[in-house]
Amino acid sequence: MWKDVNDYEGLYQVSSDGTVKNKFGVITNGWEQNKYGYRKVRLYKDGKAKDFYLHRLVALAFIENPDSKPIINHIDSNPRNNKASNLEWVTQKENMQHASKNNRLNTHGVEVLNTETKKTFKSIKEAADSIGMKQNTLVYKLLGKRRNETPFVLIK
């Protein structure tokens, strides 16, 4: 099933299977944005390019969001599976709970740098403990929109 991409009507359509096609019928599933497997596609309009996460385009087109939840969760925890049947709208808390429940929240073996002190920590837990913060709070800030509220950055 295909639907027009919002604001790109007549130029691009997104499918419930997680692909995008242009007005010429050329189909793509984009490129892998990072080591976590999330895919992006580049759409053009009026001579300007804009990148979108593929799962967001699919969810906006096919998944109802009556509670206006801001995050799209991959139900099977596979960010490469962008089928509409594998996506759901969630809150940040629900997304973190899903990741934790499915052992996708890797807080050990991820190096963290305190940009103020230049000290490196071997895990998010160790970094959080160093400032008396809960591990989940630091994860939320590192992965969410509140990166500027912490002196820590992920380095590995």
C-alpha positions in Angstrom: 0.0 0.0 0.0 1.4 3.4 -1.0 0.5 6.9 0.4 1.8 10.3 -0.4 4.5 11.7 1.8 3.0 14.7 3.7 4.2 18.0 2.1 5.7 16.0 -0.9 2.4 15.1 -2.6 2.9 14.2 -6.2 6.7 13.9 -5.6 7.1 10.9 -3.2 5.1 8.1 -1.8 5.9 5.9 1.2 4.8 2.2 1.4 3.5 0.2 4.4 6.5 -2.1 3.7 9.0 0.6 4.5 10.1 1.9 1.1 9.8 5.3 -0.7 9.3 5.9 -4.4 9.7 9.1 -6.4 7.3 10.3 -9.1 9.2 8.3 -11.6 8.6 5.1 -9.7 12.2 4.7 -8.5 12.0 2.8 -5.1 14.5 3.1 -2.3 14.8 2.1 1.3 17.4 4.8 1.9 20.7 4.3 3.6 21.8 3.3 7.1 22.3 6.5 9.1 24.4 5.1 11.8 25.7 1.9 13.5 22.3 1.4 15.1 20.7 0.6 11.8 18.2 3.5 11.5 17.6 4.3 7.8 17.2 7.7 6.2 15.9 8.9 2.9 16.6 12.2 1.1 13.7 13.9 -0.5 13.9 16.9 -2.8 11.4 19.7 -3.2 11.9 23.1 -4.9 15.5 22.4 -5.4 16.1 21.7 -1.7 17.1 18.4 -0.1 15.8 17.2 3.2 16.7 14.0 5.1 14.0 12.0 6.9 14.1 8.8 9.0 12.3 6.2 7.0 10.5 4.8 10.0 9.1 8.3 10.8 7.7 8.6 7.2 6.1 5.2 7.5 4.6 5.9 10.9 3.2 9.3 9.9 1.5 7.8 6.8 0.2 4.6 8.3 0.1 4.6 12.1 -2.6 6.5 14.0 -1.3 8.7 16.9 -4.4 9.8 18.8 -2.4 10.6 21.9 0.2 12.6 20.0 3.1 10.5 21.3 6.4 11.8 20.0 8.5 8.7 19.4 8.3 5.7 17.0 9.2 2.3 18.5 10.2 -0.7 16.5 8.2 -3.5 18.1 10.7 -6.2 17.2 13.6 -4.0 18.3 15.0 -4.1 14.8 15.6 -0.6 13.4 16.0 -2.0 9.9 12.4 -3.3 9.9 10.4 -0.3 8.9 7.2 -2.0 8.0 4.1 -0.3 9.4 3.1 -3.5 11.2 6.4 -3.2 13.2 6.0 0.4 14.3 4.1 2.1 17.1 3.9 5.6 18.7 5.3 5.7 22.2 6.5 8.2 24.8 10.2 8.5 25.7 9.6 6.5 28.9 7.7 3.7 27.0 10.6 3.6 24.5 13.2 3.2 27.2 11.1 0.6 29.0 10.8 -1.4 25.7 14.6 -1.1 25.1 15.3 -2.3 28.6 12.8 -5.1 28.5 14.3 -6.4 25.3 17.9 -6.0 26.4 18.6 -3.3 23.8 19.5 -0.7 26.4 23.3 -1.2 26.4 24.6 0.9 29.3 27.8 -1.2 29.8 30.7 -1.1 27.5 29.7 2.3 26.1 32.3 4.8 26.9 31.2 8.2 28.1 33.2 11.5 28.2 32.6 14.3 30.7 33.3 17.3 28.5 33.9 19.5 31.5 36.5 17.4 33.4 37.7 15.5 30.3 37.4 12.2 32.3 36.3 9.1 30.4 34.0 6.5 32.0 33.7 2.9 30.9 30.0 2.9 31.2 26.9 5.1 31.4 26.4 3.7 34.9 29.8 4.7 36.0 29.4 8.2 34.5 26.0 8.6 36.2 27.3 7.5 39.6 30.1 10.0 39.4 27.6 12.9 39.6 24.9 11.2 41.7 22.5 10.8 38.8 20.3 7.8 38.1 21.6 5.7 35.2 18.2 5.9 33.4 18.1 9.7 33.8 21.5 10.0 32.1 20.5 7.6 29.3 17.4 9.7 28.7 19.5 12.9 28.5 22.1 11.3 26.3 19.7 9.8 23.8 16.9 12.4 24.0 16.5 16.0 23.2 18.1 17.1 26.5 21.8 16.5 25.6 22.6 20.0 26.6 21.5 19.3 30.2 24.5 17.0 30.8 28.3 17.4 30.4 28.5 13.9 29.1 28.7 12.6 25.5 28.9 9.1 24.2 32.3 8.3 22.6 31.9 4.6 21.8 
